[in-house]
Amino acid sequence: MRIILLGPPGAGKGTQAVRLVERLGIPQLSTGDMLRAAVAAGTPIGLKAKAIMDTGQLVSDDVVVGIVADRIEEEDARKGFILDGFPRTTYQAEQLEAITSPGHIDLAIYLEIPTEVVLGRLAGRRVCTECGTNYSPQSPPKAGTRCDVCGGEVVQRKDDTEGAIRRRLTLYEQETAPLIAWYQGHDKLVTVDAVGHPDEVNARLIRAIDDRRQAIPVPPPARPTRTTNA
Ligand code: AMP
């Protein structure tokens, strides 16, 4: 399946994507993670993106579309993927159709969550600098500031400060929220309540995906070709 996770920063897209990877056996394609990796590696894209990301603005459409176009060509993404943080603008959604094919995306899942819940989550969010695992005040790393998964350093993201959070939420409303109607218009949208423990939200997501899978017509088996004895 080819799935898009939509929703404001702090809705739990990354947390849910990691769980879906395990469940569905398809990779998570997070443009935020890919850009942070480029920043850490000091690539030309990373050098340009760093200041933009730190202040909570959007990296240019063409850069992000290029990154995604390259990534979905890789072998592991052939049987499906979970897009997390992309598309973020209508232009990106249109480009995604152009680099895959119209109707190629099976499902856009909108993680619906009130702004006040998101503000609380983002202020308390901590993240591993090595593997990207998220932590919260309710589930902090067991070993202080070291990641439970890989032992990397756990810090607050530069764009989880108050000013940057405000800017990201405004940009979300202006640029990304219109995609909810866009995918509804393409008959791909499912809305899932994203309030609650990640396990509960995950169970809702799995139900939504299973319902959709059942609704997708299964193609008839290929007919065996006849051999004739000449
Ligand atoms: P995220 O981890 O998804 O919150 O993304 C972190 C930051 O990376 C965003 O605030 C943007 O600066 C940048 N970014 C990630 N995905 C995109 C995208 N699809 N379009 C533009 N900028 C993006």
py3Dmol code that shows the C-alpha trace and the ligand (Angstrom):
import py3Dmol

protein = """\
ATOM      1  CA  MET A   1       0.000   0.000   0.000  1.00  0.00           C
ATOM      2  CA  ARG A   2       1.044   3.580  -0.589  1.00  0.00           C
ATOM      3  CA  ILE A   3      -0.057   5.696   2.336  1.00  0.00           C
ATOM      4  CA  ILE A   4       0.237   9.393   3.205  1.00  0.00           C
ATOM      5  CA  LEU A   5       0.039  10.581   6.810  1.00  0.00           C
ATOM      6  CA  LEU A   6      -1.423  14.089   7.030  1.00  0.00           C
ATOM      7  CA  GLY A   7      -1.821  16.251  10.110  1.00  0.00           C
ATOM      8  CA  PRO A   8      -0.262  19.164  11.986  1.00  0.00           C
ATOM      9  CA  PRO A   9       3.174  18.999  13.622  1.00  0.00           C
ATOM     10  CA  GLY A  10       2.770  16.977  16.817  1.00  0.00           C
ATOM     11  CA  ALA A  11      -0.176  14.910  15.552  1.00  0.00           C
ATOM     12  CA  GLY A  12       1.945  11.758  15.902  1.00  0.00           C
ATOM     13  CA  LYS A  13       2.762  11.104  12.231  1.00  0.00           C
ATOM     14  CA  GLY A  14       6.311   9.921  12.993  1.00  0.00           C
ATOM     15  CA  THR A  15       5.257   7.769  15.948  1.00  0.00           C
ATOM     16  CA  GLN A  16       2.488   6.117  13.946  1.00  0.00           C
ATOM     17  CA  ALA A  17       4.642   5.696  10.836  1.00  0.00           C
ATOM     18  CA  VAL A  18       7.196   3.675  12.821  1.00  0.00           C
ATOM     19  CA  ARG A  19       4.423   1.344  14.062  1.00  0.00           C
ATOM     20  CA  LEU A  20       2.977   0.957  10.559  1.00  0.00           C
ATOM     21  CA  VAL A  21       6.411   0.049   9.198  1.00  0.00           C
ATOM     22  CA  GLU A  22       6.480  -2.935  11.567  1.00  0.00           C
ATOM     23  CA  ARG A  23       2.914  -3.892  10.807  1.00  0.00           C
ATOM     24  CA  LEU A  24       2.914  -3.506   7.019  1.00  0.00           C
ATOM     25  CA  GLY A  25       6.554  -4.223   6.163  1.00  0.00           C
ATOM     26  CA  ILE A  26       6.894  -1.123   3.971  1.00  0.00           C
ATOM     27  CA  PRO A  27       9.311   1.778   4.630  1.00  0.00           C
ATOM     28  CA  GLN A  28       8.611   5.135   6.283  1.00  0.00           C
ATOM     29  CA  LEU A  29       9.576   8.013   4.014  1.00  0.00           C
ATOM     30  CA  SER A  30       9.908  11.035   6.299  1.00  0.00           C
ATOM     31  CA  THR A  31      11.050  14.187   4.504  1.00  0.00           C
ATOM     32  CA  GLY A  32      11.852  15.763   7.898  1.00  0.00           C
ATOM     33  CA  ASP A  33      14.184  12.834   8.763  1.00  0.00           C
ATOM     34  CA  MET A  34      15.754  12.892   5.296  1.00  0.00           C
ATOM     35  CA  LEU A  35      16.396  16.637   5.553  1.00  0.00           C
ATOM     36  CA  ARG A  36      17.817  16.306   9.096  1.00  0.00           C
ATOM     37  CA  ALA A  37      20.143  13.569   7.814  1.00  0.00           C
ATOM     38  CA  ALA A  38      21.267  15.918   5.004  1.00  0.00           C
ATOM     39  CA  VAL A  39      21.910  18.665   7.581  1.00  0.00           C
ATOM     40  CA  ALA A  40      23.912  16.277   9.794  1.00  0.00           C
ATOM     41  CA  ALA A  41      25.946  15.058   6.806  1.00  0.00           C
ATOM     42  CA  GLY A  42      26.616  18.650   5.686  1.00  0.00           C
ATOM     43  CA  THR A  43      25.474  17.994   2.083  1.00  0.00           C
ATOM     44  CA  PRO A  44      24.710  21.021  -0.158  1.00  0.00           C
ATOM     45  CA  ILE A  45      20.962  20.463   0.381  1.00  0.00           C
ATOM     46  CA  GLY A  46      21.512  20.144   4.143  1.00  0.00           C
ATOM     47  CA  LEU A  47      23.547  23.367   4.304  1.00  0.00           C
ATOM     48  CA  LYS A  48      20.750  25.278   2.551  1.00  0.00           C
ATOM     49  CA  ALA A  49      17.927  23.625   4.527  1.00  0.00           C
ATOM     50  CA  LYS A  50      19.336  24.065   8.037  1.00  0.00           C
ATOM     51  CA  ALA A  51      18.401  27.715   8.701  1.00  0.00           C
ATOM     52  CA  ILE A  52      14.995  27.265   7.055  1.00  0.00           C
ATOM     53  CA  MET A  53      14.204  24.234   9.220  1.00  0.00           C
ATOM     54  CA  ASP A  54      15.489  25.753  12.464  1.00  0.00           C
ATOM     55  CA  THR A  55      13.072  28.680  12.098  1.00  0.00           C
ATOM     56  CA  GLY A  56      10.128  26.405  11.263  1.00  0.00           C
ATOM     57  CA  GLN A  57       9.698  27.426   7.626  1.00  0.00           C
ATOM     58  CA  LEU A  58       9.231  25.154   4.628  1.00  0.00           C
ATOM     59  CA  VAL A  59      12.106  23.980   2.479  1.00  0.00           C
ATOM     60  CA  SER A  60      11.496  24.724  -1.216  1.00  0.00           C
ATOM     61  CA  ASP A  61       9.040  22.447  -2.999  1.00  0.00           C
ATOM     62  CA  ASP A  62      11.513  21.484  -5.701  1.00  0.00           C
ATOM     63  CA  VAL A  63      14.163  20.332  -3.228  1.00  0.00           C
ATOM     64  CA  VAL A  64      11.700  18.189  -1.290  1.00  0.00           C
ATOM     65  CA  VAL A  65      10.034  16.749  -4.390  1.00  0.00           C
ATOM     66  CA  GLY A  66      13.500  15.828  -5.709  1.00  0.00           C
ATOM     67  CA  ILE A  67      14.369  14.001  -2.486  1.00  0.00           C
ATOM     68  CA  VAL A  68      11.098  12.045  -2.539  1.00  0.00           C
ATOM     69  CA  ALA A  69      11.359  11.233  -6.254  1.00  0.00           C
ATOM     70  CA  ASP A  70      14.796   9.675  -5.663  1.00  0.00           C
ATOM     71  CA  ARG A  71      13.700   7.810  -2.545  1.00  0.00           C
ATOM     72  CA  ILE A  72      10.614   6.125  -4.011  1.00  0.00           C
ATOM     73  CA  GLU A  73      12.759   4.718  -6.813  1.00  0.00           C
ATOM     74  CA  GLU A  74      14.679   2.613  -4.282  1.00  0.00           C
ATOM     75  CA  GLU A  75      14.013  -1.117  -4.187  1.00  0.00           C
ATOM     76  CA  ASP A  76      12.404  -1.239  -0.727  1.00  0.00           C
ATOM     77  CA  ALA A  77       9.760   1.332  -1.728  1.00  0.00           C
ATOM     78  CA  ARG A  78       8.567  -0.635  -4.772  1.00  0.00           C
ATOM     79  CA  LYS A  79       5.883  -2.568  -2.886  1.00  0.00           C
ATOM     80  CA  GLY A  80       4.659   0.466  -0.964  1.00  0.00           C
ATOM     81  CA  PHE A  81       5.586   3.238   1.473  1.00  0.00           C
ATOM     82  CA  ILE A  82       4.331   5.477   4.238  1.00  0.00           C
ATOM     83  CA  LEU A  83       4.895   9.149   3.479  1.00  0.00           C
ATOM     84  CA  ASP A  84       5.343  11.174   6.666  1.00  0.00           C
ATOM     85  CA  GLY A  85       5.548  14.967   6.301  1.00  0.00           C
ATOM     86  CA  PHE A  86       5.083  14.944   2.523  1.00  0.00           C
ATOM     87  CA  PRO A  87       3.211  16.358   0.679  1.00  0.00           C
ATOM     88  CA  ARG A  88       2.929  19.604   2.630  1.00  0.00           C
ATOM     89  CA  THR A  89       1.599  21.836  -0.152  1.00  0.00           C
ATOM     90  CA  THR A  90      -0.881  21.338  -2.979  1.00  0.00           C
ATOM     91  CA  TYR A  91       1.989  21.751  -5.442  1.00  0.00           C
ATOM     92  CA  GLN A  92       3.845  18.873  -3.743  1.00  0.00           C
ATOM     93  CA  ALA A  93       0.699  16.701  -3.947  1.00  0.00           C
ATOM     94  CA  GLU A  94       0.410  17.439  -7.666  1.00  0.00           C
ATOM     95  CA  GLN A  95       4.097  16.673  -8.180  1.00  0.00           C
ATOM     96  CA  LEU A  96       3.678  13.391  -6.303  1.00  0.00           C
ATOM     97  CA  GLU A  97       0.988  12.392  -8.817  1.00  0.00           C
ATOM     98  CA  ALA A  98       3.350  13.392 -11.621  1.00  0.00           C
ATOM     99  CA  ILE A  99       6.364  11.393 -10.346  1.00  0.00           C
ATOM    100  CA  THR A 100       4.291   8.304  -9.536  1.00  0.00           C
ATOM    101  CA  SER A 101       1.096   8.182 -11.574  1.00  0.00           C
ATOM    102  CA  PRO A 102      -2.424   9.521 -11.065  1.00  0.00           C
ATOM    103  CA  GLY A 103      -4.251   7.372  -8.489  1.00  0.00           C
ATOM    104  CA  HIS A 104      -1.024   5.665  -7.391  1.00  0.00           C
ATOM    105  CA  ILE A 105      -1.555   6.669  -3.734  1.00  0.00           C
ATOM    106  CA  ASP A 106      -4.026   4.344  -2.000  1.00  0.00           C
ATOM    107  CA  LEU A 107      -4.848   6.332   1.079  1.00  0.00           C
ATOM    108  CA  ALA A 108      -4.265   9.707   2.789  1.00  0.00           C
ATOM    109  CA  ILE A 109      -4.850   9.383   6.525  1.00  0.00           C
ATOM    110  CA  TYR A 110      -5.606  12.648   8.293  1.00  0.00           C
ATOM    111  CA  LEU A 111      -4.611  12.532  11.968  1.00  0.00           C
ATOM    112  CA  GLU A 112      -7.118  14.932  13.497  1.00  0.00           C
ATOM    113  CA  ILE A 113      -6.107  16.644  16.734  1.00  0.00           C
ATOM    114  CA  PRO A 114      -6.998  19.933  18.536  1.00  0.00           C
ATOM    115  CA  THR A 115      -4.308  22.661  18.510  1.00  0.00           C
ATOM    116  CA  GLU A 116      -4.065  22.813  22.326  1.00  0.00           C
ATOM    117  CA  VAL A 117      -3.149  19.103  22.475  1.00  0.00           C
ATOM    118  CA  VAL A 118      -0.493  19.625  19.794  1.00  0.00           C
ATOM    119  CA  LEU A 119       1.015  22.616  21.642  1.00  0.00           C
ATOM    120  CA  GLY A 120       1.406  20.546  24.822  1.00  0.00           C
ATOM    121  CA  ARG A 121       2.936  17.616  22.927  1.00  0.00           C
ATOM    122  CA  LEU A 122       5.474  19.693  20.985  1.00  0.00           C
ATOM    123  CA  ALA A 123       6.661  21.628  24.041  1.00  0.00           C
ATOM    124  CA  GLY A 124       7.397  18.346  25.871  1.00  0.00           C
ATOM    125  CA  ARG A 125       8.760  16.413  22.877  1.00  0.00           C
ATOM    126  CA  ARG A 126      12.352  15.176  22.940  1.00  0.00           C
ATOM    127  CA  VAL A 127      14.016  13.287  20.116  1.00  0.00           C
ATOM    128  CA  CYS A 128      17.054  11.059  19.604  1.00  0.00           C
ATOM    129  CA  THR A 129      19.664  12.788  17.430  1.00  0.00           C
ATOM    130  CA  GLU A 130      20.802   9.419  16.035  1.00  0.00           C
ATOM    131  CA  CYS A 131      17.703   7.346  15.231  1.00  0.00           C
ATOM    132  CA  GLY A 132      14.863   9.891  15.561  1.00  0.00           C
ATOM    133  CA  THR A 133      12.924   8.039  18.290  1.00  0.00           C
ATOM    134  CA  ASN A 134      10.475  10.424  19.985  1.00  0.00           C
ATOM    135  CA  TYR A 135      10.064  10.777  23.763  1.00  0.00           C
ATOM    136  CA  SER A 136       7.550  12.680  25.881  1.00  0.00           C
ATOM    137  CA  PRO A 137       7.288  13.602  29.577  1.00  0.00           C
ATOM    138  CA  GLN A 138       4.921  10.594  29.910  1.00  0.00           C
ATOM    139  CA  SER A 139       7.441   8.207  28.307  1.00  0.00           C
ATOM    140  CA  PRO A 140      10.962   9.637  28.794  1.00  0.00           C
ATOM    141  CA  PRO A 141      14.126   7.688  27.938  1.00  0.00           C
ATOM    142  CA  LYS A 142      14.896   5.220  30.722  1.00  0.00           C
ATOM    143  CA  ALA A 143      18.558   6.249  30.794  1.00  0.00           C
ATOM    144  CA  GLY A 144      18.178  10.022  31.283  1.00  0.00           C
ATOM    145  CA  THR A 145      19.232  11.755  28.067  1.00  0.00           C
ATOM    146  CA  ARG A 146      20.312   8.589  26.201  1.00  0.00           C
ATOM    147  CA  CYS A 147      18.032   6.861  23.687  1.00  0.00           C
ATOM    148  CA  ASP A 148      16.565   3.477  24.724  1.00  0.00           C
ATOM    149  CA  VAL A 149      16.831   2.203  21.138  1.00  0.00           C
ATOM    150  CA  CYS A 150      20.344   3.202  20.064  1.00  0.00           C
ATOM    151  CA  GLY A 151      22.015   5.047  22.974  1.00  0.00           C
ATOM    152  CA  GLY A 152      22.125   8.332  20.994  1.00  0.00           C
ATOM    153  CA  GLU A 153      21.690  11.718  22.645  1.00  0.00           C
ATOM    154  CA  VAL A 154      18.081  12.770  23.327  1.00  0.00           C
ATOM    155  CA  VAL A 155      17.448  16.518  22.888  1.00  0.00           C
ATOM    156  CA  GLN A 156      14.744  19.076  22.154  1.00  0.00           C
ATOM    157  CA  ARG A 157      14.436  19.752  18.414  1.00  0.00           C
ATOM    158  CA  LYS A 158      15.585  23.260  17.381  1.00  0.00           C
ATOM    159  CA  ASP A 159      12.184  23.810  15.747  1.00  0.00           C
ATOM    160  CA  ASP A 160      10.242  22.785  18.876  1.00  0.00           C
ATOM    161  CA  THR A 161      10.815  26.212  20.484  1.00  0.00           C
ATOM    162  CA  GLU A 162       7.765  28.439  21.055  1.00  0.00           C
ATOM    163  CA  GLY A 163       8.372  30.813  18.114  1.00  0.00           C
ATOM    164  CA  ALA A 164       9.144  28.033  15.647  1.00  0.00           C
ATOM    165  CA  ILE A 165       6.160  25.961  16.796  1.00  0.00           C
ATOM    166  CA  ARG A 166       3.842  28.935  16.218  1.00  0.00           C
ATOM    167  CA  ARG A 167       5.298  29.489  12.741  1.00  0.00           C
ATOM    168  CA  ARG A 168       4.974  25.793  11.825  1.00  0.00           C
ATOM    169  CA  LEU A 169       1.332  25.688  12.933  1.00  0.00           C
ATOM    170  CA  THR A 170       0.494  28.826  10.929  1.00  0.00           C
ATOM    171  CA  LEU A 171       2.215  27.363   7.866  1.00  0.00           C
ATOM    172  CA  TYR A 172       0.363  24.103   8.392  1.00  0.00           C
ATOM    173  CA  GLU A 173      -2.991  25.914   8.343  1.00  0.00           C
ATOM    174  CA  GLN A 174      -2.075  27.962   5.273  1.00  0.00           C
ATOM    175  CA  GLU A 175      -0.202  25.426   3.155  1.00  0.00           C
ATOM    176  CA  THR A 176      -0.949  21.872   4.316  1.00  0.00           C
ATOM    177  CA  ALA A 177      -4.498  21.840   5.716  1.00  0.00           C
ATOM    178  CA  PRO A 178      -5.971  22.464   2.214  1.00  0.00           C
ATOM    179  CA  LEU A 179      -4.649  18.990   1.299  1.00  0.00           C
ATOM    180  CA  ILE A 180      -7.383  17.448   3.470  1.00  0.00           C
ATOM    181  CA  ALA A 181     -10.008  18.699   0.995  1.00  0.00           C
ATOM    182  CA  TRP A 182      -7.674  17.896  -1.931  1.00  0.00           C
ATOM    183  CA  TYR A 183      -7.422  14.205  -0.994  1.00  0.00           C
ATOM    184  CA  GLN A 184     -11.119  14.083  -0.120  1.00  0.00           C
ATOM    185  CA  GLY A 185     -11.821  15.334  -3.640  1.00  0.00           C
ATOM    186  CA  HIS A 186      -9.639  12.485  -4.971  1.00  0.00           C
ATOM    187  CA  ASP A 187     -11.582   9.988  -2.823  1.00  0.00           C
ATOM    188  CA  LYS A 188      -8.460   9.000  -0.855  1.00  0.00           C
ATOM    189  CA  LEU A 189      -9.069  10.600   2.536  1.00  0.00           C
ATOM    190  CA  VAL A 190      -9.722   8.843   5.827  1.00  0.00           C
ATOM    191  CA  THR A 191      -9.883  10.833   9.088  1.00  0.00           C
ATOM    192  CA  VAL A 192      -8.584   9.238  12.298  1.00  0.00           C
ATOM    193  CA  ASP A 193      -8.902  10.693  15.795  1.00  0.00           C
ATOM    194  CA  ALA A 194      -5.275  11.247  16.916  1.00  0.00           C
ATOM    195  CA  VAL A 195      -6.026  12.053  20.563  1.00  0.00           C
ATOM    196  CA  GLY A 196      -5.038   9.367  23.045  1.00  0.00           C
ATOM    197  CA  HIS A 197      -2.279   6.870  23.733  1.00  0.00           C
ATOM    198  CA  PRO A 198      -0.232   5.949  20.620  1.00  0.00           C
ATOM    199  CA  ASP A 199      -1.473   2.328  20.924  1.00  0.00           C
ATOM    200  CA  GLU A 200      -5.111   3.433  20.766  1.00  0.00           C
ATOM    201  CA  VAL A 201      -4.436   5.745  17.821  1.00  0.00           C
ATOM    202  CA  ASN A 202      -2.552   2.941  16.098  1.00  0.00           C
ATOM    203  CA  ALA A 203      -5.487   0.555  16.497  1.00  0.00           C
ATOM    204  CA  ARG A 204      -7.739   3.171  14.820  1.00  0.00           C
ATOM    205  CA  LEU A 205      -5.252   3.540  11.981  1.00  0.00           C
ATOM    206  CA  ILE A 206      -5.040  -0.206  11.389  1.00  0.00           C
ATOM    207  CA  ARG A 207      -8.842  -0.415  11.271  1.00  0.00           C
ATOM    208  CA  ALA A 208      -8.968   2.436   8.737  1.00  0.00           C
ATOM    209  CA  ILE A 209      -6.327   0.775   6.561  1.00  0.00           C
ATOM    210  CA  ASP A 210      -8.021  -2.642   6.728  1.00  0.00           C
ATOM    211  CA  ASP A 211     -11.381  -1.114   5.775  1.00  0.00           C
ATOM    212  CA  ARG A 212      -9.772   0.574   2.821  1.00  0.00           C
ATOM    213  CA  ARG A 213      -7.964  -2.578   1.738  1.00  0.00           C
ATOM    214  CA  GLN A 214     -11.232  -4.461   1.662  1.00  0.00           C
ATOM    215  CA  ALA A 215     -12.729  -1.716  -0.462  1.00  0.00           C
ATOM    216  CA  ILE A 216      -9.939  -1.939  -3.061  1.00  0.00           C
ATOM    217  CA  PRO A 217     -11.059  -4.427  -5.745  1.00  0.00           C
ATOM    218  CA  VAL A 218      -8.678  -7.381  -6.044  1.00  0.00           C
ATOM    219  CA  PRO A 219      -7.656  -7.865  -9.694  1.00  0.00           C
ATOM    220  CA  PRO A 220      -8.767 -11.216 -11.176  1.00  0.00           C
ATOM    221  CA  PRO A 221      -6.005 -13.878 -11.415  1.00  0.00           C
ATOM    222  CA  ALA A 222      -4.173 -13.916 -14.724  1.00  0.00           C
ATOM    223  CA  ARG A 223      -5.636 -16.551 -17.087  1.00  0.00           C
ATOM    224  CA  PRO A 224      -3.187 -19.341 -17.963  1.00  0.00           C
ATOM    225  CA  THR A 225      -1.976 -19.052 -21.519  1.00  0.00           C
ATOM    226  CA  ARG A 226      -2.970 -21.972 -23.745  1.00  0.00           C
ATOM    227  CA  THR A 227      -0.320 -24.054 -25.396  1.00  0.00           C
ATOM    228  CA  THR A 228      -1.198 -25.729 -28.649  1.00  0.00           C
ATOM    229  CA  ASN A 229       0.385 -28.856 -29.977  1.00  0.00           C
ATOM    230  CA  ALA A 230       1.207 -28.065 -33.564  1.00  0.00           C
TER     231      ALA A 230
END
"""
ligand_1 = """\
23
AMP
P 9.045 17.359 10.276
O 10.052 16.467 10.891
O 8.118 16.654 9.319
O 8.301 18.201 11.281
O 9.865 18.393 9.355
C 10.832 19.252 9.914
C 11.103 20.414 8.972
O 11.624 19.922 7.723
C 9.874 21.233 8.569
O 9.523 22.217 9.531
C 10.356 21.853 7.270
O 11.278 22.909 7.492
C 11.134 20.708 6.633
N 10.249 19.846 5.824
C 9.921 18.539 6.063
N 9.097 18.075 5.127
C 8.881 19.105 4.264
C 8.086 19.267 3.092
N 7.344 18.262 2.607
N 8.116 20.461 2.469
C 8.868 21.488 2.928
N 9.625 21.420 4.038
C 9.630 20.236 4.707
"""
view = py3Dmol.view(width=600, height=400)
view.addModel(protein, "pdb")
view.setStyle({"model": 0}, {"cartoon": {"style": "trace"}})
view.addModel(ligand_1, "xyz")
view.setStyle({"model": 1}, {"stick": {}})
view.zoomTo()
view.show()
